[in-house]
Amino acid sequence: MKTCLIVIDAQESFRQRAYWNESQAAPYFAAQNALIEGAAAAGLPIVRIFHTDEPRDASNPFAVESGHVHPIVGLAAFDAAATFTKHRHSALVNSGLDVWLTQNGIGRLIVSGIRTEQCCETTTRHASDLGWEVDYVTDATLTFDMKHPDGSPLAATDIKARTAAVLHGRFATVCTVAQALERAVA
């Protein structure tokens, strides 16, 4: 089965947000870069996804006009087989990604990127519902501490664990970097 690595929203825009935490990002970069390098070495196509949204002015780090919609510093360089821009949480909504995947005979996706519970999880669920087999590499996703509606803290580690639990066996196979790369070339 032909496999494609998808790197979702690994863009400098996130460093401009108040919740950015460099220490939380370090393990992500290690895993994401190992996944990129392994995929490139295996000859897998790697697709880059950028997120843009309104308002379209320099004050919004997710607007092209901000100058922050480009690969995040610290991400391994790679030659993208294709690059898509999305405006919704799922990378498959009105981006052209679904058409490209179909035209290129891709049957399995390896999902990685930023944010774990938001665009990565949503894309995973959507891809599964559309019939793609999905490997979700939790270590190669990044999220940040949040707060519950009552104001109590919700740790990023808990968000990642919850995402892995709800995806595994239902929408994806939750994998390590090594497992995803092994499955891709098997």
N, C-alpha and C positions, 0 to 999 in steps of 0.2 A: 504494500500500500504506500503510495507516495505521500510523504510527510512534509509539512511546511512549519517553520518556526515563525510565530507572530510576536513581535515586540510592540506592545501597546503603550502609547503615551509616555515613553521614556524620554521626556522633553524637559528642557530647562525651565519651563513655566512653573513647575512644582517648587523649585528653589525660591520662588518669589512669594510663596504662601507662608503665612505666620506659623503654620503647623509643621513646616519642614524641619526635619531632625537628622542632622548629618550622621549621628551615631547609629540611628535606625537604618540609614541608607547603606552603610558600609557592607553589611552582610548581603544585602540585595545586589549591590554592584558585583561582588565576588561571584555570586551564583549566576546572575544575568550574563556576565561576561564569559563565564565558563560555558554557559549554554550557547551563547553566540559563537564562541570560538569552536566548540564541538560541532555545532551545526555546519559552520563554514567548512571545517575539516572533512566532514562527511558529505559535503556537496549538497546539503539541503538548501532549498530556497528560504531566504529570510525576508519577511515582509515587515516594513516599518509602518506604524500607524501614528499619526499626530492627531491631537484633539484641538479644535478651535471652537470658540463660542463668542457670544455677544457680551458686552458692547464691543464694537470694533474700534477701539482706541488704545493708545499706548498705556493707559492705566490698568488695563486688563491683561494679565500675563498669558492668558490663553487666546488672545487676539493676535493675529499675525502682525498687526501694527506695533505690538509691544517689543518685538524683536526677540522674544523668548521661545517661540515655537520652532525649536531646532533640537537636535539630539542633546541630551543632558551631559554635562561635563562628567567624565568618569565612566561613561559607557564605551565599551569596546567599539572601535570603528568596524563597519561592515558594509559591503556592497549590497544594497537592498535589491532583491529581485523585483520588488514593486514598493511604492510608497502611496499610502492612502491617507486622506484627511477625513476625520469624522466629526460630527456635531452632536452626537448622541452618545449614550453610555456604551452601547454595543457597536463594535467595529463593523458589524454587518449591516447596519442601517444606512442606506443611501450613500455608501462610500464607494461602491464598486468592488469591494473586496470579495463578495460572494461570487460575482461574475468571474473575476480573475481566478479564484480558487477552482471553480468549475472548469473554466477553459484550460487550466493547467493540470487537470486530473488529480487534484489534491484530495485525498481521502481522510487524512489525519492532520490535525492541527496541534502544535505544541504552543500553549498559551503562556505568556510571560508579560511582565511590565508593571505599570503603575496605574491605578490603585487596585490592590488585591480584591476588595469586596465591591468595588464599583465597576470600572470598565473591564477589568479582567474577568471577574465572575459573570458579569452580564453577557459579555461576548461568549464565554464558555457555554452558558445556558442556551443562548440563541443558536450557537453553532451546533450543539447537540440536538436541539429541536429541529434544525434544518437537515440533520442526517450526517454531519461530520463526526468522526471519532475524535475525541479531544483528550490530550494529555495536559494536565494542569500542573505546572511546576511551582508549587507554593513558595519555595525558597527564592525563585526568580521573579517574585512579585513583591511589591512594596506598598505598605500602607502606614498610617500614622495613628497615634492615640486619638481617641474621640471621647465624646461624652454621651451617656444615655440621655433620653428625654428628661429624666429627673435630675440631671446634672452630675450624676456619679460617673467616675472615670471608666472608660472602656479601653483596655490596653491593646495596642497593635498586635501583640502576640495572641491575644484572645480572638481578635478579628480574623487573623490568619487561620487559627485552629478551627473556628466556626465555619469559615469558608471551605476549608478542606473537607470538613465533616459533611457539609450539605452537598458538595459537588461529587465526592467520591462514590463511584458505583451507581450514580444516578445520572449525572451529566458528563462525567469525566473519569479518567483514571488519574488519581493524584500521584505524582511521580517526583522523585529526586531528579536533579540534573542528569546524573549518570543513567538512571532508569529511562528517562525520556529519550536520551540519545541512543541507548541500546535498543529500545523499541522502534526507533525511527529507521535503524539500519537492519533490523531483523527481517 
